[in-house]
């Protein structure tokens, strides 16, 4: 098991019309001191963002800036659809 010290900075919960559960997200700060990968985002579910997509979209949610990461998470949540929703088993 890889124990990495971290702390949850922010959490989000969004109700998506057509889903019977909320989609959740969180921003985690890695406290190991790695300046290249300080903030990590996690999503409880993923989806296809449009009907013709081959697979659900799994964004890269690792950034040096909390603002940059927060923008990515909010953008993903605002575009969340009910198409091929997949649960993140590690959330």
Secondary structure, 3 states (H helix, E strand, C coil): CCCCCEEEEEEEEEECCCCCCEEEEEEEEECCCCCCCCEEEEECEEECCCCCCCCCECCCCEECCHHHHHHHHHHHHHCCCCCCCEECCCC
